[in-house]
Amino acid sequence: MAKPDDRTDNVQRIQRAIDNTIARVRESEDFLAAHKNEFSQKDEQAILEKNQRREQAVGGFREEIQDEAEHQRME
């Protein structure tokens, strides 16, 4: 028998994902700033591009939170 869809903690789980992703962006920025002269231009660019993808993911997470909040209001 399939488990029922339990969405009660989705907003909290998504918020944790947002918080963790933002923390990783900040950590990588701090690391890059502290060790910038140790990276090649290619490596630095790769870190910057990864942070851009992380920031896009945060935007998607925020949309998911809105969807979940709306779903909970409808229940």
PDB file of N, H, CA, C and O in Angstrom:
ATOM      1  N   MET A   1       0.835  -1.179   0.000  1.00  0.00           N
ATOM      2  CA  MET A   1       0.000   0.000   0.000  1.00  0.00           C
ATOM      3  C   MET A   1       0.886   1.251   0.000  1.00  0.00           C
ATOM      4  O   MET A   1       1.853   1.325   0.758  1.00  0.00           O
ATOM      5  N   ALA A   2       0.568   2.202  -0.822  1.00  0.00           N
ATOM      6  H   ALA A   2      -0.218   2.142  -1.437  1.00  0.00           H
ATOM      7  CA  ALA A   2       1.357   3.427  -0.933  1.00  0.00           C
ATOM      8  C   ALA A   2       1.148   4.321   0.283  1.00  0.00           C
ATOM      9  O   ALA A   2       0.060   4.378   0.856  1.00  0.00           O
ATOM     10  N   LYS A   3       2.203   5.009   0.656  1.00  0.00           N
ATOM     11  H   LYS A   3       3.087   4.963   0.190  1.00  0.00           H
ATOM     12  CA  LYS A   3       2.107   5.946   1.768  1.00  0.00           C
ATOM     13  C   LYS A   3       1.323   7.180   1.309  1.00  0.00           C
ATOM     14  O   LYS A   3       1.472   7.619   0.168  1.00  0.00           O
ATOM     15  N   PRO A   4       0.496   7.736   2.187  1.00  0.00           N
ATOM     16  CA  PRO A   4      -0.219   8.962   1.807  1.00  0.00           C
ATOM     17  C   PRO A   4       0.774  10.113   1.638  1.00  0.00           C
ATOM     18  O   PRO A   4       1.828  10.141   2.273  1.00  0.00           O
ATOM     19  N   ASP A   5       0.420  11.053   0.776  1.00  0.00           N
ATOM     20  H   ASP A   5      -0.436  11.031   0.260  1.00  0.00           H
ATOM     21  CA  ASP A   5       1.275  12.211   0.513  1.00  0.00           C
ATOM     22  C   ASP A   5       1.228  13.153   1.714  1.00  0.00           C
ATOM     23  O   ASP A   5       0.215  13.812   1.948  1.00  0.00           O
ATOM     24  N   ASP A   6       2.319  13.216   2.470  1.00  0.00           N
ATOM     25  H   ASP A   6       3.141  12.680   2.280  1.00  0.00           H
ATOM     26  CA  ASP A   6       2.395  14.071   3.650  1.00  0.00           C
ATOM     27  C   ASP A   6       3.189  15.322   3.295  1.00  0.00           C
ATOM     28  O   ASP A   6       4.414  15.279   3.180  1.00  0.00           O
ATOM     29  N   ARG A   7       2.484  16.430   3.123  1.00  0.00           N
ATOM     30  H   ARG A   7       1.489  16.465   3.217  1.00  0.00           H
ATOM     31  CA  ARG A   7       3.125  17.677   2.724  1.00  0.00           C
ATOM     32  C   ARG A   7       3.220  18.661   3.886  1.00  0.00           C
ATOM     33  O   ARG A   7       3.521  19.837   3.678  1.00  0.00           O
ATOM     34  N   THR A   8       2.969  18.199   5.091  1.00  0.00           N
ATOM     35  H   THR A   8       2.725  17.244   5.260  1.00  0.00           H
ATOM     36  CA  THR A   8       2.882  19.116   6.222  1.00  0.00           C
ATOM     37  C   THR A   8       4.190  19.843   6.521  1.00  0.00           C
ATOM     38  O   THR A   8       4.166  20.968   7.020  1.00  0.00           O
ATOM     39  N   ASP A   9       5.326  19.225   6.226  1.00  0.00           N
ATOM     40  H   ASP A   9       5.346  18.311   5.821  1.00  0.00           H
ATOM     41  CA  ASP A   9       6.601  19.870   6.547  1.00  0.00           C
ATOM     42  C   ASP A   9       7.361  20.343   5.313  1.00  0.00           C
ATOM     43  O   ASP A   9       8.542  20.676   5.410  1.00  0.00           O
ATOM     44  N   ASN A  10       6.709  20.377   4.162  1.00  0.00           N
ATOM     45  H   ASN A  10       5.750  20.107   4.084  1.00  0.00           H
ATOM     46  CA  ASN A  10       7.409  20.768   2.937  1.00  0.00           C
ATOM     47  C   ASN A  10       7.976  22.182   3.005  1.00  0.00           C
ATOM     48  O   ASN A  10       9.103  22.417   2.569  1.00  0.00           O
ATOM     49  N   VAL A  11       7.211  23.122   3.545  1.00  0.00           N
ATOM     50  H   VAL A  11       6.296  22.931   3.900  1.00  0.00           H
ATOM     51  CA  VAL A  11       7.696  24.502   3.613  1.00  0.00           C
ATOM     52  C   VAL A  11       8.966  24.567   4.458  1.00  0.00           C
ATOM     53  O   VAL A  11       9.919  25.252   4.088  1.00  0.00           O
ATOM     54  N   GLN A  12       8.986  23.865   5.581  1.00  0.00           N
ATOM     55  H   GLN A  12       8.212  23.309   5.882  1.00  0.00           H
ATOM     56  CA  GLN A  12      10.166  23.881   6.446  1.00  0.00           C
ATOM     57  C   GLN A  12      11.356  23.215   5.755  1.00  0.00           C
ATOM     58  O   GLN A  12      12.483  23.701   5.856  1.00  0.00           O
ATOM     59  N   ARG A  13      11.111  22.107   5.056  1.00  0.00           N
ATOM     60  H   ARG A  13      10.196  21.712   4.974  1.00  0.00           H
ATOM     61  CA  ARG A  13      12.217  21.428   4.367  1.00  0.00           C
ATOM     62  C   ARG A  13      12.771  22.299   3.240  1.00  0.00           C
ATOM     63  O   ARG A  13      13.984  22.368   3.041  1.00  0.00           O
ATOM     64  N   ILE A  14      11.888  22.953   2.513  1.00  0.00           N
ATOM     65  H   ILE A  14      10.902  22.896   2.675  1.00  0.00           H
ATOM     66  CA  ILE A  14      12.346  23.833   1.428  1.00  0.00           C
ATOM     67  C   ILE A  14      13.111  25.015   2.007  1.00  0.00           C
ATOM     68  O   ILE A  14      14.133  25.417   1.451  1.00  0.00           O
ATOM     69  N   GLN A  15      12.632  25.580   3.118  1.00  0.00           N
ATOM     70  H   GLN A  15      11.802  25.253   3.570  1.00  0.00           H
ATOM     71  CA  GLN A  15      13.330  26.710   3.735  1.00  0.00           C
ATOM     72  C   GLN A  15      14.725  26.303   4.188  1.00  0.00           C
ATOM     73  O   GLN A  15      15.672  27.076   4.045  1.00  0.00           O
ATOM     74  N   ARG A  16      14.861  25.091   4.736  1.00  0.00           N
ATOM     75  H   ARG A  16      14.092  24.463   4.852  1.00  0.00           H
ATOM     76  CA  ARG A  16      16.197  24.604   5.119  1.00  0.00           C
ATOM     77  C   ARG A  16      17.098  24.499   3.895  1.00  0.00           C
ATOM     78  O   ARG A  16      18.281  24.834   3.959  1.00  0.00           O
ATOM     79  N   ALA A  17      16.538  24.036   2.780  1.00  0.00           N
ATOM     80  H   ALA A  17      15.577  23.764   2.728  1.00  0.00           H
ATOM     81  CA  ALA A  17      17.324  23.934   1.540  1.00  0.00           C
ATOM     82  C   ALA A  17      17.773  25.317   1.090  1.00  0.00           C
ATOM     83  O   ALA A  17      18.910  25.486   0.649  1.00  0.00           O
ATOM     84  N   ILE A  18      16.894  26.307   1.196  1.00  0.00           N
ATOM     85  H   ILE A  18      15.971  26.170   1.554  1.00  0.00           H
ATOM     86  CA  ILE A  18      17.256  27.686   0.837  1.00  0.00           C
ATOM     87  C   ILE A  18      18.389  28.171   1.740  1.00  0.00           C
ATOM     88  O   ILE A  18      19.395  28.696   1.262  1.00  0.00           O
ATOM     89  N   ASP A  19      18.218  27.991   3.039  1.00  0.00           N
ATOM     90  H   ASP A  19      17.402  27.564   3.427  1.00  0.00           H
ATOM     91  CA  ASP A  19      19.241  28.447   3.998  1.00  0.00           C
ATOM     92  C   ASP A  19      20.586  27.789   3.731  1.00  0.00           C
ATOM     93  O   ASP A  19      21.622  28.454   3.749  1.00  0.00           O
ATOM     94  N   ASN A  20      20.572  26.481   3.482  1.00  0.00           N
ATOM     95  H   ASN A  20      19.731  25.940   3.467  1.00  0.00           H
ATOM     96  CA  ASN A  20      21.819  25.757   3.217  1.00  0.00           C
ATOM     97  C   ASN A  20      22.469  26.219   1.912  1.00  0.00           C
ATOM     98  O   ASN A  20      23.690  26.354   1.835  1.00  0.00           O
ATOM     99  N   THR A  21      21.658  26.457   0.898  1.00  0.00           N
ATOM    100  H   THR A  21      20.666  26.347   0.960  1.00  0.00           H
ATOM    101  CA  THR A  21      22.196  26.890  -0.396  1.00  0.00           C
ATOM    102  C   THR A  21      22.814  28.277  -0.281  1.00  0.00           C
ATOM    103  O   THR A  21      23.900  28.522  -0.806  1.00  0.00           O
ATOM    104  N   ILE A  22      22.129  29.180   0.402  1.00  0.00           N
ATOM    105  H   ILE A  22      21.246  28.981   0.829  1.00  0.00           H
ATOM    106  CA  ILE A  22      22.668  30.532   0.601  1.00  0.00           C
ATOM    107  C   ILE A  22      23.973  30.462   1.398  1.00  0.00           C
ATOM    108  O   ILE A  22      24.922  31.189   1.105  1.00  0.00           O
ATOM    109  N   ALA A  23      24.017  29.597   2.392  1.00  0.00           N
ATOM    110  H   ALA A  23      23.246  29.006   2.630  1.00  0.00           H
ATOM    111  CA  ALA A  23      25.254  29.439   3.181  1.00  0.00           C
ATOM    112  C   ALA A  23      26.397  28.950   2.297  1.00  0.00           C
ATOM    113  O   ALA A  23      27.528  29.414   2.437  1.00  0.00           O
ATOM    114  N   ARG A  24      26.113  28.015   1.388  1.00  0.00           N
ATOM    115  H   ARG A  24      25.194  27.638   1.274  1.00  0.00           H
ATOM    116  CA  ARG A  24      27.169  27.521   0.489  1.00  0.00           C
ATOM    117  C   ARG A  24      27.655  28.619  -0.453  1.00  0.00           C
ATOM    118  O   ARG A  24      28.846  28.695  -0.755  1.00  0.00           O
ATOM    119  N   VAL A  25      26.746  29.463  -0.914  1.00  0.00           N
ATOM    120  H   VAL A  25      25.779  29.402  -0.669  1.00  0.00           H
ATOM    121  CA  VAL A  25      27.157  30.587  -1.771  1.00  0.00           C
ATOM    122  C   VAL A  25      28.107  31.496  -0.999  1.00  0.00           C
ATOM    123  O   VAL A  25      29.169  31.864  -1.502  1.00  0.00           O
ATOM    124  N   ARG A  26      27.726  31.852   0.208  1.00  0.00           N
ATOM    125  H   ARG A  26      26.863  31.553   0.616  1.00  0.00           H
ATOM    126  CA  ARG A  26      28.559  32.755   1.019  1.00  0.00           C
ATOM    127  C   ARG A  26      29.913  32.128   1.347  1.00  0.00           C
ATOM    128  O   ARG A  26      30.946  32.794   1.286  1.00  0.00           O
ATOM    129  N   GLU A  27      29.895  30.841   1.695  1.00  0.00           N
ATOM    130  H   GLU A  27      29.056  30.300   1.745  1.00  0.00           H
ATOM    131  CA  GLU A  27      31.162  30.163   2.005  1.00  0.00           C
ATOM    132  C   GLU A  27      32.090  30.140   0.805  1.00  0.00           C
ATOM    133  O   GLU A  27      33.291  30.375   0.940  1.00  0.00           O
ATOM    134  N   SER A  28      31.538  29.858  -0.369  1.00  0.00           N
ATOM    135  H   SER A  28      30.563  29.667  -0.478  1.00  0.00           H
ATOM    136  CA  SER A  28      32.394  29.805  -1.557  1.00  0.00           C
ATOM    137  C   SER A  28      32.898  31.195  -1.927  1.00  0.00           C
ATOM    138  O   SER A  28      34.024  31.334  -2.404  1.00  0.00           O
ATOM    139  N   GLU A  29      32.079  32.229  -1.714  1.00  0.00           N
ATOM    140  H   GLU A  29      31.164  32.117  -1.326  1.00  0.00           H
ATOM    141  CA  GLU A  29      32.536  33.597  -1.968  1.00  0.00           C
ATOM    142  C   GLU A  29      33.662  33.975  -1.012  1.00  0.00           C
ATOM    143  O   GLU A  29      34.661  34.569  -1.418  1.00  0.00           O
ATOM    144  N   ASP A  30      33.491  33.627   0.258  1.00  0.00           N
ATOM    145  H   ASP A  30      32.680  33.145   0.588  1.00  0.00           H
ATOM    146  CA  ASP A  30      34.537  33.923   1.243  1.00  0.00           C
ATOM    147  C   ASP A  30      35.820  33.166   0.920  1.00  0.00           C
ATOM    148  O   ASP A  30      36.916  33.722   0.997  1.00  0.00           O
ATOM    149  N   PHE A  31      35.675  31.892   0.558  1.00  0.00           N
ATOM    150  H   PHE A  31      34.785  31.440   0.495  1.00  0.00           H
ATOM    151  CA  PHE A  31      36.841  31.076   0.214  1.00  0.00           C
ATOM    152  C   PHE A  31      37.553  31.647  -1.000  1.00  0.00           C
ATOM    153  O   PHE A  31      38.780  31.742  -1.025  1.00  0.00           O
ATOM    154  N   LEU A  32      36.774  32.025  -2.008  1.00  0.00           N
ATOM    155  H   LEU A  32      35.777  31.948  -1.988  1.00  0.00           H
ATOM    156  CA  LEU A  32      37.353  32.590  -3.224  1.00  0.00           C
ATOM    157  C   LEU A  32      38.082  33.895  -2.917  1.00  0.00           C
ATOM    158  O   LEU A  32      39.174  34.133  -3.432  1.00  0.00           O
ATOM    159  N   ALA A  33      37.487  34.732  -2.088  1.00  0.00           N
ATOM    160  H   ALA A  33      36.600  34.538  -1.669  1.00  0.00           H
ATOM    161  CA  ALA A  33      38.121  36.004  -1.731  1.00  0.00           C
ATOM    162  C   ALA A  33      39.427  35.779  -0.970  1.00  0.00           C
ATOM    163  O   ALA A  33      40.405  36.496  -1.179  1.00  0.00           O
ATOM    164  N   ALA A  34      39.435  34.792  -0.099  1.00  0.00           N
ATOM    165  H   ALA A  34      38.639  34.210   0.071  1.00  0.00           H
ATOM    166  CA  ALA A  34      40.623  34.528   0.708  1.00  0.00           C
ATOM    167  C   ALA A  34      41.752  33.882  -0.091  1.00  0.00           C
ATOM    168  O   ALA A  34      42.926  34.050   0.239  1.00  0.00           O
ATOM    169  N   HIS A  35      41.394  33.145  -1.142  1.00  0.00           N
ATOM    170  H   HIS A  35      40.440  33.008  -1.410  1.00  0.00           H
ATOM    171  CA  HIS A  35      42.392  32.378  -1.895  1.00  0.00           C
ATOM    172  C   HIS A  35      42.403  32.722  -3.387  1.00  0.00           C
ATOM    173  O   HIS A  35      42.846  31.923  -4.211  1.00  0.00           O
ATOM    174  N   LYS A  36      41.919  33.895  -3.717  1.00  0.00           N
ATOM    175  H   LYS A  36      41.558  34.544  -3.047  1.00  0.00           H
ATOM    176  CA  LYS A  36      41.744  34.278  -5.122  1.00  0.00           C
ATOM    177  C   LYS A  36      43.024  34.124  -5.952  1.00  0.00           C
ATOM    178  O   LYS A  36      42.977  33.659  -7.091  1.00  0.00           O
ATOM    179  N   ASN A  37      44.123  34.501  -5.397  1.00  0.00           N
ATOM    180  H   ASN A  37      44.162  34.878  -4.472  1.00  0.00           H
ATOM    181  CA  ASN A  37      45.364  34.434  -6.172  1.00  0.00           C
ATOM    182  C   ASN A  37      45.882  33.003  -6.339  1.00  0.00           C
ATOM    183  O   ASN A  37      46.870  32.779  -7.038  1.00  0.00           O
ATOM    184  N   GLU A  38      45.220  32.038  -5.701  1.00  0.00           N
ATOM    185  H   GLU A  38      44.417  32.220  -5.133  1.00  0.00           H
ATOM    186  CA  GLU A  38      45.616  30.638  -5.845  1.00  0.00           C
ATOM    187  C   GLU A  38      44.829  29.923  -6.948  1.00  0.00           C
ATOM    188  O   GLU A  38      45.163  28.795  -7.310  1.00  0.00           O
ATOM    189  N   PHE A  39      43.796  30.562  -7.479  1.00  0.00           N
ATOM    190  H   PHE A  39      43.525  31.479  -7.185  1.00  0.00           H
ATOM    191  CA  PHE A  39      42.944  29.947  -8.493  1.00  0.00           C
ATOM    192  C   PHE A  39      43.310  30.424  -9.884  1.00  0.00           C
ATOM    193  O   PHE A  39      43.718  31.568 -10.085  1.00  0.00           O
ATOM    194  N   SER A  40      43.155  29.528 -10.828  1.00  0.00           N
ATOM    195  H   SER A  40      42.823  28.599 -10.664  1.00  0.00           H
ATOM    196  CA  SER A  40      43.276  29.951 -12.222  1.00  0.00           C
ATOM    197  C   SER A  40      41.993  30.692 -12.598  1.00  0.00           C
ATOM    198  O   SER A  40      40.981  30.593 -11.905  1.00  0.00           O
ATOM    199  N   GLN A  41      42.048  31.415 -13.674  1.00  0.00           N
ATOM    200  H   GLN A  41      42.870  31.496 -14.237  1.00  0.00           H
ATOM    201  CA  GLN A  41      40.858  32.130 -14.159  1.00  0.00           C
ATOM    202  C   GLN A  41      39.721  31.139 -14.424  1.00  0.00           C
ATOM    203  O   GLN A  41      38.557  31.433 -14.150  1.00  0.00           O
ATOM    204  N   LYS A  42      40.063  29.981 -14.952  1.00  0.00           N
ATOM    205  H   LYS A  42      41.008  29.742 -15.175  1.00  0.00           H
ATOM    206  CA  LYS A  42      39.056  28.955 -15.259  1.00  0.00           C
ATOM    207  C   LYS A  42      38.394  28.442 -13.986  1.00  0.00           C
ATOM    208  O   LYS A  42      37.172  28.300 -13.939  1.00  0.00           O
ATOM    209  N   ASP A  43      39.193  28.161 -12.947  1.00  0.00           N
ATOM    210  H   ASP A  43      40.185  28.276 -12.985  1.00  0.00           H
ATOM    211  CA  ASP A  43      38.637  27.678 -11.686  1.00  0.00           C
ATOM    212  C   ASP A  43      37.763  28.733 -11.012  1.00  0.00           C
ATOM    213  O   ASP A  43      36.698  28.423 -10.479  1.00  0.00           O
ATOM    214  N   GLU A  44      38.222  29.967 -11.043  1.00  0.00           N
ATOM    215  H   GLU A  44      39.087  30.219 -11.477  1.00  0.00           H
ATOM    216  CA  GLU A  44      37.440  31.057 -10.461  1.00  0.00           C
ATOM    217  C   GLU A  44      36.099  31.190 -11.186  1.00  0.00           C
ATOM    218  O   GLU A  44      35.055  31.356 -10.555  1.00  0.00           O
ATOM    219  N   GLN A  45      36.141  31.118 -12.503  1.00  0.00           N
ATOM    220  H   GLN A  45      36.989  30.984 -13.016  1.00  0.00           H
ATOM    221  CA  GLN A  45      34.915  31.221 -13.293  1.00  0.00           C
ATOM    222  C   GLN A  45      33.967  30.065 -12.977  1.00  0.00           C
ATOM    223  O   GLN A  45      32.753  30.259 -12.919  1.00  0.00           O
ATOM    224  N   ALA A  46      34.503  28.882 -12.775  1.00  0.00           N
ATOM    225  H   ALA A  46      35.489  28.723 -12.822  1.00  0.00           H
ATOM    226  CA  ALA A  46      33.669  27.719 -12.443  1.00  0.00           C
ATOM    227  C   ALA A  46      32.951  27.932 -11.111  1.00  0.00           C
ATOM    228  O   ALA A  46      31.779  27.581 -10.978  1.00  0.00           O
ATOM    229  N   ILE A  47      33.635  28.495 -10.139  1.00  0.00           N
ATOM    230  H   ILE A  47      34.588  28.781 -10.247  1.00  0.00           H
ATOM    231  CA  ILE A  47      33.015  28.772  -8.834  1.00  0.00           C
ATOM    232  C   ILE A  47      31.919  29.822  -8.980  1.00  0.00           C
ATOM    233  O   ILE A  47      30.837  29.682  -8.411  1.00  0.00           O
ATOM    234  N   LEU A  48      32.201  30.866  -9.739  1.00  0.00           N
ATOM    235  H   LEU A  48      33.080  30.980 -10.202  1.00  0.00           H
ATOM    236  CA  LEU A  48      31.208  31.914  -9.948  1.00  0.00           C
ATOM    237  C   LEU A  48      29.965  31.375 -10.667  1.00  0.00           C
ATOM    238  O   LEU A  48      28.838  31.734 -10.327  1.00  0.00           O
ATOM    239  N   GLU A  49      30.182  30.517 -11.653  1.00  0.00           N
ATOM    240  H   GLU A  49      31.098  30.225 -11.929  1.00  0.00           H
ATOM    241  CA  GLU A  49      29.057  29.936 -12.381  1.00  0.00           C
ATOM    242  C   GLU A  49      28.236  29.009 -11.485  1.00  0.00           C
ATOM    243  O   GLU A  49      27.009  28.973 -11.578  1.00  0.00           O
ATOM    244  N   LYS A  50      28.912  28.270 -10.627  1.00  0.00           N
ATOM    245  H   LYS A  50      29.909  28.299 -10.552  1.00  0.00           H
ATOM    246  CA  LYS A  50      28.193  27.387  -9.701  1.00  0.00           C
ATOM    247  C   LYS A  50      27.328  28.212  -8.749  1.00  0.00           C
ATOM    248  O   LYS A  50      26.199  27.832  -8.441  1.00  0.00           O
ATOM    249  N   ASN A  51      27.860  29.334  -8.288  1.00  0.00           N
ATOM    250  H   ASN A  51      28.778  29.643  -8.538  1.00  0.00           H
ATOM    251  CA  ASN A  51      27.077  30.200  -7.416  1.00  0.00           C
ATOM    252  C   ASN A  51      25.867  30.776  -8.145  1.00  0.00           C
ATOM    253  O   ASN A  51      24.807  30.938  -7.540  1.00  0.00           O
ATOM    254  N   GLN A  52      26.005  31.085  -9.421  1.00  0.00           N
ATOM    255  H   GLN A  52      26.866  30.954  -9.912  1.00  0.00           H
ATOM    256  CA  GLN A  52      24.858  31.558 -10.194  1.00  0.00           C
ATOM    257  C   GLN A  52      23.776  30.485 -10.250  1.00  0.00           C
ATOM    258  O   GLN A  52      22.591  30.786 -10.109  1.00  0.00           O
ATOM    259  N   ARG A  53      24.184  29.233 -10.456  1.00  0.00           N
ATOM    260  H   ARG A  53      25.146  28.988 -10.571  1.00  0.00           H
ATOM    261  CA  ARG A  53      23.212  28.141 -10.476  1.00  0.00           C
ATOM    262  C   ARG A  53      22.561  27.969  -9.113  1.00  0.00           C
ATOM    263  O   ARG A  53      21.365  27.690  -9.023  1.00  0.00           O
ATOM    264  N   ARG A  54      23.337  28.134  -8.063  1.00  0.00           N
ATOM    265  H   ARG A  54      24.308  28.361  -8.136  1.00  0.00           H
ATOM    266  CA  ARG A  54      22.776  28.045  -6.709  1.00  0.00           C
ATOM    267  C   ARG A  54      21.730  29.134  -6.485  1.00  0.00           C
ATOM    268  O   ARG A  54      20.671  28.877  -5.914  1.00  0.00           O
ATOM    269  N   GLU A  55      22.031  30.351  -6.937  1.00  0.00           N
ATOM    270  H   GLU A  55      22.892  30.560  -7.401  1.00  0.00           H
ATOM    271  CA  GLU A  55      21.090  31.457  -6.772  1.00  0.00           C
ATOM    272  C   GLU A  55      19.816  31.214  -7.576  1.00  0.00           C
ATOM    273  O   GLU A  55      18.726  31.575  -7.134  1.00  0.00           O
ATOM    274  N   GLN A  56      19.947  30.610  -8.746  1.00  0.00           N
ATOM    275  H   GLN A  56      20.832  30.317  -9.106  1.00  0.00           H
ATOM    276  CA  GLN A  56      18.759  30.250  -9.524  1.00  0.00           C
ATOM    277  C   GLN A  56      17.944  29.194  -8.783  1.00  0.00           C
ATOM    278  O   GLN A  56      16.714  29.240  -8.786  1.00  0.00           O
ATOM    279  N   ALA A  57      18.622  28.254  -8.154  1.00  0.00           N
ATOM    280  H   ALA A  57      19.621  28.217  -8.152  1.00  0.00           H
ATOM    281  CA  ALA A  57      17.933  27.218  -7.385  1.00  0.00           C
ATOM    282  C   ALA A  57      17.164  27.837  -6.226  1.00  0.00           C
ATOM    283  O   ALA A  57      16.050  27.409  -5.926  1.00  0.00           O
ATOM    284  N   VAL A  58      17.737  28.828  -5.578  1.00  0.00           N
ATOM    285  H   VAL A  58      18.642  29.176  -5.822  1.00  0.00           H
ATOM    286  CA  VAL A  58      17.044  29.502  -4.478  1.00  0.00           C
ATOM    287  C   VAL A  58      15.750  30.131  -4.995  1.00  0.00           C
ATOM    288  O   VAL A  58      14.719  30.070  -4.325  1.00  0.00           O
ATOM    289  N   GLY A  59      15.801  30.726  -6.163  1.00  0.00           N
ATOM    290  H   GLY A  59      16.638  30.775  -6.708  1.00  0.00           H
ATOM    291  CA  GLY A  59      14.590  31.295  -6.754  1.00  0.00           C
ATOM    292  C   GLY A  59      13.527  30.225  -6.973  1.00  0.00           C
ATOM    293  O   GLY A  59      12.347  30.454  -6.706  1.00  0.00           O
ATOM    294  N   GLY A  60      13.937  29.067  -7.453  1.00  0.00           N
ATOM    295  H   GLY A  60      14.896  28.880  -7.670  1.00  0.00           H
ATOM    296  CA  GLY A  60      13.009  27.958  -7.647  1.00  0.00           C
ATOM    297  C   GLY A  60      12.444  27.459  -6.328  1.00  0.00           C
ATOM    298  O   GLY A  60      11.258  27.144  -6.233  1.00  0.00           O
ATOM    299  N   PHE A  61      13.297  27.388  -5.307  1.00  0.00           N
ATOM    300  H   PHE A  61      14.261  27.644  -5.384  1.00  0.00           H
ATOM    301  CA  PHE A  61      12.833  26.977  -3.981  1.00  0.00           C
ATOM    302  C   PHE A  61      11.775  27.949  -3.452  1.00  0.00           C
ATOM    303  O   PHE A  61      10.779  27.534  -2.859  1.00  0.00           O
ATOM    304  N   ARG A  62      12.000  29.232  -3.672  1.00  0.00           N
ATOM    305  H   ARG A  62      12.809  29.569  -4.154  1.00  0.00           H
ATOM    306  CA  ARG A  62      11.040  30.232  -3.181  1.00  0.00           C
ATOM    307  C   ARG A  62       9.694  30.077  -3.884  1.00  0.00           C
ATOM    308  O   ARG A  62       8.645  30.249  -3.263  1.00  0.00           O
ATOM    309  N   GLU A  63       9.720  29.758  -5.164  1.00  0.00           N
ATOM    310  H   GLU A  63      10.572  29.619  -5.669  1.00  0.00           H
ATOM    311  CA  GLU A  63       8.474  29.497  -5.880  1.00  0.00           C
ATOM    312  C   GLU A  63       7.778  28.268  -5.308  1.00  0.00           C
ATOM    313  O   GLU A  63       6.553  28.251  -5.187  1.00  0.00           O
ATOM    314  N   GLU A  64       8.546  27.242  -4.957  1.00  0.00           N
ATOM    315  H   GLU A  64       9.541  27.256  -5.056  1.00  0.00           H
ATOM    316  CA  GLU A  64       7.970  26.042  -4.360  1.00  0.00           C
ATOM    317  C   GLU A  64       7.310  26.353  -3.022  1.00  0.00           C
ATOM    318  O   GLU A  64       6.247  25.818  -2.710  1.00  0.00           O
ATOM    319  N   ILE A  65       7.939  27.215  -2.237  1.00  0.00           N
ATOM    320  H   ILE A  65       8.803  27.650  -2.490  1.00  0.00           H
ATOM    321  CA  ILE A  65       7.354  27.594  -0.945  1.00  0.00           C
ATOM    322  C   ILE A  65       6.011  28.281  -1.174  1.00  0.00           C
ATOM    323  O   ILE A  65       5.045  28.012  -0.460  1.00  0.00           O
ATOM    324  N   GLN A  66       5.947  29.158  -2.158  1.00  0.00           N
ATOM    325  H   GLN A  66       6.732  29.377  -2.738  1.00  0.00           H
ATOM    326  CA  GLN A  66       4.683  29.826  -2.461  1.00  0.00           C
ATOM    327  C   GLN A  66       3.622  28.811  -2.867  1.00  0.00           C
ATOM    328  O   GLN A  66       2.473  28.905  -2.434  1.00  0.00           O
ATOM    329  N   ASP A  67       3.999  27.845  -3.692  1.00  0.00           N
ATOM    330  H   ASP A  67       4.932  27.768  -4.044  1.00  0.00           H
ATOM    331  CA  ASP A  67       3.057  26.803  -4.110  1.00  0.00           C
ATOM    332  C   ASP A  67       2.575  25.994  -2.911  1.00  0.00           C
ATOM    333  O   ASP A  67       1.386  25.693  -2.802  1.00  0.00           O
ATOM    334  N   GLU A  68       3.483  25.644  -2.019  1.00  0.00           N
ATOM    335  H   GLU A  68       4.448  25.888  -2.107  1.00  0.00           H
ATOM    336  CA  GLU A  68       3.119  24.859  -0.842  1.00  0.00           C
ATOM    337  C   GLU A  68       2.224  25.659   0.092  1.00  0.00           C
ATOM    338  O   GLU A  68       1.255  25.126   0.632  1.00  0.00           O
ATOM    339  N   ALA A  69       2.534  26.912   0.282  1.00  0.00           N
ATOM    340  H   ALA A  69       3.321  27.345  -0.157  1.00  0.00           H
ATOM    341  CA  ALA A  69       1.714  27.752   1.149  1.00  0.00           C
ATOM    342  C   ALA A  69       0.308  27.869   0.575  1.00  0.00           C
ATOM    343  O   ALA A  69      -0.671  27.819   1.319  1.00  0.00           O
ATOM    344  N   GLU A  70       0.202  28.020  -0.723  1.00  0.00           N
ATOM    345  H   GLU A  70       0.998  28.061  -1.327  1.00  0.00           H
ATOM    346  CA  GLU A  70      -1.104  28.108  -1.374  1.00  0.00           C
ATOM    347  C   GLU A  70      -1.851  26.787  -1.216  1.00  0.00           C
ATOM    348  O   GLU A  70      -3.051  26.783  -0.943  1.00  0.00           O
ATOM    349  N   HIS A  71      -1.153  25.673  -1.384  1.00  0.00           N
ATOM    350  H   HIS A  71      -0.178  25.676  -1.606  1.00  0.00           H
ATOM    351  CA  HIS A  71      -1.777  24.363  -1.227  1.00  0.00           C
ATOM    352  C   HIS A  71      -2.309  24.185   0.199  1.00  0.00           C
ATOM    353  O   HIS A  71      -3.403  23.655   0.395  1.00  0.00           O
ATOM    354  N   GLN A  72      -1.545  24.622   1.176  1.00  0.00           N
ATOM    355  H   GLN A  72      -0.657  25.053   1.017  1.00  0.00           H
ATOM    356  CA  GLN A  72      -1.972  24.480   2.565  1.00  0.00           C
ATOM    357  C   GLN A  72      -3.188  25.356   2.880  1.00  0.00           C
ATOM    358  O   GLN A  72      -4.041  24.970   3.679  1.00  0.00           O
ATOM    359  N   ARG A  73      -3.270  26.539   2.250  1.00  0.00           N
ATOM    360  H   ARG A  73      -2.578  26.853   1.601  1.00  0.00           H
ATOM    361  CA  ARG A  73      -4.425  27.401   2.450  1.00  0.00           C
ATOM    362  C   ARG A  73      -5.693  26.779   1.869  1.00  0.00           C
ATOM    363  O   ARG A  73      -6.794  26.996   2.375  1.00  0.00           O
ATOM    364  N   MET A  74      -5.520  26.006   0.801  1.00  0.00           N
ATOM    365  H   MET A  74      -4.625  25.830   0.391  1.00  0.00           H
ATOM    366  CA  MET A  74      -6.663  25.401   0.122  1.00  0.00           C
ATOM    367  C   MET A  74      -7.214  24.189   0.885  1.00  0.00           C
ATOM    368  O   MET A  74      -8.350  23.777   0.649  1.00  0.00           O
ATOM    369  N   GLU A  75      -6.442  23.633   1.770  1.00  0.00           N
ATOM    370  H   GLU A  75      -5.519  23.968   1.961  1.00  0.00           H
ATOM    371  CA  GLU A  75      -6.875  22.446   2.505  1.00  0.00           C
ATOM    372  C   GLU A  75      -7.836  22.780   3.605  1.00  0.00           C
ATOM    373  O   GLU A  75      -8.294  21.887   4.317  1.00  0.00           O
TER     374      GLU A  75
END
